[in-house]
Amino acid sequence: MEMNVVAIDLGGSSGRVVLGKFTDDHFTLKEVHRFKEYTIQKNGYLYWDIHKIFQEIAQGLKIAKTIAPDFQSIGIDTWGVDFGLVAKDGSIKLPFSYRDRYTVKTYSKIQKQLGKRYLFEKTGLQTLPINSLFQLAAQNDLQLLDQTQFFLMIPDLLNYMLTGIAKTELSIASTTQLLDPDSNQWNRTLIQQIGLPQNIFPEIVTSGNFLGKVKANAVSKLPLENINVINVAAHDTASAVYSIPELKDHLFISSGTWSLLGMEIDQPLITKEILLADFSNEKSASGKTLLLKNLTGLWLIEEAIKDFRKSGELFDYEKIADLITKSSDTQQHFCYFDTDDRLLALPGDIIKKIQHIAEETQQNKPETPREIFESIYRSLACKYRYTIEKLAKYPELKIKEKQLVIIGGGSKSEILCQYTANVLNKEVKSGLAEATAIGNCMMQFEVNGAASRGKLEQIIGQTTKFNIYKPTEVEKWEADYLVYTKVMEGLANELSENRNSSNN
């Protein structure tokens, strides 16, 4: 048996269209189209250019159609929290980007009104200004919801543009902070408390079902009317995690623009300790709970690359790796910092911001490209340990018994994987660099009847090569981690509070 499907995978930095091919004993992926730079500045706000994104998807579908004319279905996954509004006349407004600061006032107001603890107890989600809850409230204040028919998360919006059907998939709905984690339905009480119109919230559906067929002329000059659109796990993290064999035995880091660190558990864990640790209870592809911490990821590396490009220095991940591993300079010119410091949340001048933090925390100021990239990678690895130690306080989670696996784009970074093993003093496994696309395709193969989940998991386990990183220089890294914890819990916290209060 042979089957072809198309996975559309959008991240915060780039998107791609991937053709997945299944045969009886294996499946393969072929990237047919990649695109990036789909944010747009307009009227002082930062948006996602949803129409450009759709045009790029259409281009990818055309290419896929020439390679595999019989492809059977389409599945779309993206980052979380962002959404678009469909007006009553059917027009689609540009979706705001979570990197815009337009939610600052609303975030502060709702925090005072309801409180962080209340929001967590009702939704199980880490309270962040980027969450859909605060974005919707901010847009309501801007009177943008008055003529809205419904709001749709980014993957659901793209599904709507293909099919004309407006529904929200469960895993992406769980990133909004408007979902009841027990009933898996919209929290209508919370929606009313915030003052949002009840009628704009579409039906929630679980992953792993047929949404509908592509409507006529959805893609110009490309007949796709017989192609099914499937609700895969629309949150890219949920799709990525779905690709991990024997998931119950693993603690995972899905590493890309963001680092999503966590594990799958049977039921939401909504306690004071989880609240204080800023973890979220999101939904997995199977409908279970992903206990997650959203951490800044390789976006910092990407931003540093952009900064150096402005001065004529060109870097990619391979060149960065050579720069760090082949340097004969043994002097310590790097610094440690909180990779989630809000000073680093907005694009631009990442190098200057890191240097500023180094000076404020009385550390070595990184100057050269090697020192900047080294500081980022080391700080990311230390943040992983810092976060895992909070989970380890729950003996029932059995964190020490679980193997850490790094999946996604970051799994290809030998530096990041090795540094993580070093600072944890624990063996680290990495692989499934294409985890999100794999999980997306797996869900489609399963729904289309090509193979069971168990069979697909067996194929991945037999065909995927995982790299194993064993810890080295343990004593040195332990000493460095003590420096990191002092930065995190001492002066750095005071500086962060001062900056946050001034930003608000």
C-alpha positions in Angstrom: 0.0 0.0 0.0 1.2 3.5 -0.8 -0.2 6.8 0.4 0.8 10.4 0.0 -0.2 13.3 2.3 0.8 17.0 2.6 1.9 18.5 5.9 1.9 22.3 6.2 4.1 23.2 9.1 4.4 26.9 10.1 6.8 28.2 12.7 7.4 31.7 14.0 10.4 32.1 11.7 9.6 30.0 8.6 7.1 27.8 7.0 7.2 24.7 4.8 5.1 22.3 2.8 6.2 18.7 3.2 5.1 15.7 1.2 4.8 12.5 3.2 4.8 9.1 1.6 3.8 5.9 3.3 4.5 2.3 2.2 3.9 -0.9 4.2 7.1 -0.8 6.2 8.3 2.8 6.2 7.5 6.4 5.4 9.5 9.3 4.0 9.3 13.1 4.0 10.2 15.4 1.2 10.2 19.2 1.7 8.8 20.7 -1.5 8.5 24.4 -0.5 10.0 26.6 2.2 9.3 30.3 2.9 9.9 32.9 5.6 9.5 36.6 6.4 5.8 36.7 6.7 5.4 39.4 9.3 4.3 42.9 8.3 4.4 46.3 10.1 1.2 48.4 9.6 -0.2 51.3 11.5 2.3 50.8 14.3 1.4 47.2 14.9 3.1 43.9 14.0 1.0 41.4 12.0 1.2 38.1 10.3 0.7 38.5 6.6 -1.9 35.7 6.4 -2.6 36.3 2.7 1.1 35.9 1.8 1.2 32.8 4.0 -1.8 31.3 2.1 -0.2 32.2 -1.3 3.0 30.4 -0.2 1.0 27.4 0.9 -0.8 27.4 -2.5 2.6 27.4 -4.2 3.6 24.4 -2.1 0.4 22.5 -2.9 1.0 23.1 -6.6 4.5 21.6 -6.4 3.2 18.7 -4.3 0.5 18.0 -6.9 3.1 17.7 -9.6 5.2 15.3 -7.6 2.3 13.2 -6.2 -0.9 13.9 -8.1 -2.8 11.5 -6.0 -2.0 12.9 -2.5 -4.9 12.2 -0.3 -5.1 14.8 2.4 -3.7 18.0 3.9 -2.9 18.8 7.6 -1.8 22.1 9.0 0.0 22.9 12.3 1.5 26.2 13.5 2.7 28.0 16.6 0.2 28.7 19.3 -1.7 31.7 20.8 -2.2 33.8 17.6 -5.4 34.0 15.7 -7.3 35.9 13.0 -10.7 37.4 12.9 -13.3 36.6 10.2 -15.7 39.5 9.8 -19.5 39.1 9.3 -19.0 39.9 5.6 -16.5 37.1 5.3 -13.3 39.2 5.1 -10.3 38.2 7.1 -8.3 40.7 9.1 -4.5 40.5 9.4 -3.7 38.6 12.6 -1.7 40.4 15.2 1.7 38.8 16.0 2.4 37.7 19.6 5.6 39.7 19.4 3.7 43.0 19.3 3.4 44.6 22.7 -0.2 45.7 22.3 -1.5 43.6 25.1 0.5 45.3 27.9 -2.3 47.4 29.3 -4.9 44.7 29.0 -2.6 42.1 30.6 -2.1 44.4 33.6 -5.8 45.2 33.9 -7.0 41.5 33.8 -4.3 40.5 36.2 -5.6 43.0 38.7 -9.2 42.0 38.0 -8.9 38.2 38.2 -5.4 37.4 39.4 -2.8 35.0 38.1 -3.9 32.2 40.4 -7.5 32.4 39.3 -6.6 32.3 35.6 -4.4 29.3 36.2 -7.0 27.4 38.2 -9.6 27.9 35.5 -7.4 27.1 32.5 -4.3 25.3 33.7 -2.2 27.6 31.6 0.9 29.7 32.3 -0.2 33.3 32.3 1.7 35.2 29.6 0.9 38.6 27.9 1.1 36.8 24.5 -1.8 34.4 25.3 -4.9 34.6 23.2 -7.0 35.7 26.2 -5.1 39.0 26.5 -4.9 39.5 22.8 -8.7 39.1 22.4 -9.3 41.4 25.3 -6.9 44.0 23.7 -8.6 43.7 20.4 -12.0 44.1 22.1 -10.8 47.3 23.6 -9.8 48.5 20.1 -13.4 47.7 19.1 -12.1 45.1 16.5 -14.6 42.4 17.7 -17.8 44.4 16.9 -18.2 43.0 13.4 -16.5 39.7 14.0 -18.3 36.5 13.0 -15.8 34.3 14.7 -12.1 34.1 15.7 -9.9 31.3 14.5 -6.5 30.2 15.6 -3.9 30.5 12.8 -4.1 26.8 11.6 -7.9 26.8 11.9 -8.0 30.1 9.9 -5.9 28.5 7.1 -8.2 25.4 7.2 -11.2 27.8 6.9 -9.6 29.5 3.9 -9.2 26.0 2.3 -12.6 24.5 3.2 -14.9 27.3 4.3 -15.5 25.4 7.6 -14.8 27.2 10.9 -13.8 24.9 13.8 -11.0 24.9 16.3 -8.8 21.9 17.0 -8.3 21.0 20.7 -4.5 21.2 21.0 -4.3 24.7 19.5 -7.4 25.8 21.6 -5.5 24.8 24.7 -2.9 27.6 24.0 -5.5 30.3 24.3 -6.0 30.4 28.1 -9.7 30.3 27.4 -10.1 26.5 27.5 -11.6 24.5 30.5 -8.9 21.8 30.9 -11.4 19.3 32.3 -14.3 19.6 29.9 -12.1 20.5 26.9 -14.6 23.2 26.0 -14.4 27.0 26.0 -14.6 28.4 29.5 -17.8 30.4 29.0 -17.7 31.9 32.6 -14.2 33.3 32.0 -15.1 34.6 28.6 -18.0 36.5 30.2 -15.9 37.9 33.0 -13.4 39.3 30.5 -16.3 40.8 28.5 -15.7 39.0 25.2 -18.7 38.2 22.9 -19.7 34.6 23.3 -20.8 34.0 19.8 -17.4 34.3 18.2 -16.0 31.1 19.7 -16.3 28.2 17.2 -16.9 24.5 17.9 -13.9 22.7 19.3 -13.0 19.3 17.7 -10.3 16.8 18.7 -7.4 16.0 16.5 -7.6 13.1 14.2 -10.8 13.7 12.2 -11.8 14.8 8.8 -12.6 18.6 8.8 -13.9 18.6 5.2 -12.8 18.8 1.6 -11.0 21.7 -0.1 -13.6 24.0 -1.6 -13.7 24.7 -5.3 -11.3 27.5 -6.4 -9.7 27.7 -3.0 -6.4 27.6 -4.8 -6.5 29.3 -8.2 -6.0 27.0 -11.2 -5.4 24.0 -8.9 -8.2 21.4 -8.7 -8.2 20.1 -5.1 -11.9 19.5 -4.5 -11.4 15.8 -3.7 -8.7 16.4 -1.2 -9.5 16.0 2.5 -8.4 18.5 5.1 -7.7 16.7 8.4 -7.6 18.2 11.9 -4.1 17.0 12.8 -2.7 18.2 16.2 -2.8 21.8 15.1 -0.3 23.1 17.7 3.1 22.3 16.4 4.3 21.2 19.8 1.6 18.6 20.0 2.3 17.3 16.5 6.1 17.2 17.3 5.6 15.3 20.6 3.2 12.8 18.8 6.3 11.6 16.8 8.2 10.4 19.9 8.2 6.6 20.3 7.4 5.4 23.9 6.5 8.9 24.9 5.6 7.9 28.4 9.2 7.1 29.2 10.5 10.5 28.1 11.0 14.0 29.2 11.2 16.1 26.0 12.4 19.4 24.7 10.8 20.4 21.4 13.5 22.8 20.2 12.9 25.4 17.6 12.1 29.1 17.7 10.8 28.2 21.2 11.9 25.5 23.5 8.9 23.5 24.8 10.0 21.4 27.8 7.7 18.9 29.4 6.1 15.5 29.5 2.8 13.9 28.7 0.6 13.1 31.7 -2.9 11.6 32.0 -4.7 14.5 33.7 -4.1 18.2 34.2 -1.8 19.1 37.1 -3.2 22.3 38.6 -1.5 23.0 41.8 0.1 26.0 43.6 3.6 24.6 42.9 2.9 24.2 39.2 1.5 27.7 39.1 4.6 29.2 40.8 6.8 27.3 38.4 4.9 28.8 35.4 4.1 25.5 33.7 1.1 25.0 31.4 -1.3 22.1 31.0 -1.9 21.9 27.2 -3.5 19.2 25.2 -1.6 16.4 23.4 -2.6 14.8 20.1 -4.1 12.0 22.0 -6.2 14.3 24.1 -4.0 13.8 27.2 -2.2 16.6 28.9 1.2 18.1 28.0 2.7 19.5 31.1 4.8 22.2 29.5 7.1 25.2 30.1 7.4 27.6 27.2 11.0 28.8 27.0 12.7 31.0 24.6 14.7 28.9 22.1 16.8 29.2 19.0 15.1 32.5 18.2 18.0 34.1 20.1 20.5 32.5 17.8 18.5 33.7 14.8 18.3 37.2 16.1 22.0 37.3 16.7 22.7 36.0 13.2 20.5 38.9 11.9 22.5 41.4 14.0 25.8 40.2 12.7 24.5 40.3 9.2 24.0 44.0 9.5 27.7 44.5 10.1 28.6 42.2 7.2 29.3 39.0 9.1 27.4 36.0 7.8 26.7 33.0 10.0 24.7 29.8 9.8 24.4 27.0 12.4 27.2 25.0 10.9 29.6 28.0 10.9 28.6 28.8 14.5 29.4 25.2 15.5 32.8 25.4 13.9 33.5 28.8 15.6 32.8 27.4 19.0 34.2 23.9 18.8 37.4 24.7 16.8 38.5 27.7 18.8 41.8 27.4 20.6 40.9 30.2 23.0 40.3 28.7 26.4 39.6 32.0 28.2 36.1 32.5 29.6 34.5 35.3 27.7 30.9 34.3 27.8 28.2 35.3 30.2 25.0 33.6 31.7 21.6 35.2 31.5 17.9 34.4 31.7 17.0 33.5 28.1 13.4 34.5 29.0 14.3 38.0 30.2 11.7 40.3 28.8 14.4 42.6 27.6 15.1 39.9 25.0 11.5 39.3 23.9 11.3 41.8 21.1 13.3 41.6 17.8 16.4 43.7 17.3 19.7 44.5 19.0 19.9 41.1 20.8 23.7 41.4 21.0 23.5 44.8 22.7 20.8 43.5 25.1 22.9 40.5 26.1 26.0 42.7 26.6 23.8 45.0 28.7 22.6 42.2 30.9 26.3 41.0 31.3 27.4 44.4 32.5 24.4 44.7 34.9 25.1 41.3 36.4 28.9 42.0 36.7 29.9 39.3 34.3 32.3 39.1 31.4 30.9 41.1 28.5 30.8 39.0 25.3 32.2 40.9 22.4 33.0 38.5 19.5 30.6 36.3 17.6 31.9 33.2 19.3 31.4 34.8 22.7 27.8 35.9 21.9 26.8 32.5 20.5 28.5 30.6 23.3 26.6 32.7 25.9 23.3 31.9 24.2 23.9 28.2 24.0 25.2 27.9 27.5 22.3 29.9 28.9 19.8 27.8 27.1 21.2 24.6 28.4 21.3 26.0 32.0 17.7 27.2 31.7 16.7 23.6 30.7 18.2 22.3 34.0 16.8 25.1 36.0 13.3 24.2 34.6 13.7 20.4 35.0 14.6 20.8 38.6 11.3 22.4 39.3 9.5 19.4 37.9 11.7 17.0 39.8 10.1 18.3 43.0 7.1 16.2 42.1 8.2 12.6 43.0 5.1 11.1 41.3 6.3 12.5 37.9 9.4 10.3 38.2 11.6 12.8 36.4 14.8 11.0 37.3 13.6 7.8 35.7 12.8 9.5 32.4 15.2 10.0 29.5 15.5 13.5 28.1 15.0 13.6 24.4 15.6 16.7 22.3 13.5 16.8 19.1 12.9 19.4 16.4 15.5 21.7 14.7 17.5 22.0 17.9 18.2 18.3 17.9 20.7 18.9 15.1 22.8 21.3 17.2 25.5 19.2 18.7 26.6 22.1 20.9 23.2 22.6 22.5 22.7 18.8 23.0 26.2 18.3 24.5 25.9 21.4 26.7 22.5 20.1 28.0 24.0 16.7 28.8 26.9 18.4 30.6 24.9 20.7 32.8 22.4 18.0 33.6 25.1 15.4 34.2 22.8 13.0 32.4 22.7 11.2 29.1 20.7 13.1 26.5 19.1 11.6 23.3 18.4 13.7 20.2 16.7 13.1 16.9 13.5 13.6 15.0 14.7 16.9 13.6 11.5 16.9 11.5 9.4 15.9 14.5 6.5 18.3 13.7 6.1 17.3 10.1 6.5 13.6 11.1 3.7 13.9 13.7 1.5 15.8 11.3 1.9 13.1 8.6 1.5 10.3 11.1 -1.9 11.7 12.2 -3.0 11.8 8.6 -1.8 8.3 7.8 -3.7 7.0 10.8 -6.9 8.9 10.0 -6.7 7.8 6.4 -6.4 4.2 7.5 -2.9 3.5 6.2 -1.6 2.2 9.6 -2.4 2.3 13.3 -0.6 4.5 15.8 1.2 1.5 17.1 2.5 0.5 13.7 3.6 4.0 12.9 5.4 4.3 16.2 7.2 1.0 15.6 8.3 2.2 12.2 9.8 5.4 13.7 11.6 3.4 16.4 13.2 1.1 13.8 14.1 3.7 11.2 15.1 6.8 13.2 18.7 7.3 14.2 19.0 8.9 17.7 22.3 10.5 18.8 23.4 9.9 22.4 25.3 12.6 24.3 27.1 11.6 27.4 28.1 14.3 30.0 31.6 15.7 30.0 33.5 18.2 32.2 30.9 17.7 34.9 32.7 19.5 37.7 33.3 22.6 35.5 29.7 22.7 34.4 28.5 22.3 38.0 30.5 25.3 39.0 29.2 27.3 36.1 25.6 26.3 36.9 26.1 27.8 40.4 27.0 31.0 38.7 23.9 30.7 36.5 21.6 30.2 39.5 23.1 33.3 41.2 22.3 35.3 38.1 18.8 33.9 38.0 17.9 34.3 41.7 20.0 37.2 42.7 20.7 40.5 41.0 19.1 39.4 37.7 15.7 39.0 39.3 15.8 42.6 40.7 16.9 44.0 37.4 14.2 42.1 35.5 11.5 43.4 37.9 12.7 47.0 37.4 12.7 46.6 33.7 9.2 44.9 33.7 7.7 47.6 35.9 9.2 50.3 33.7 7.9 48.6 30.5 4.4 48.4 32.0 
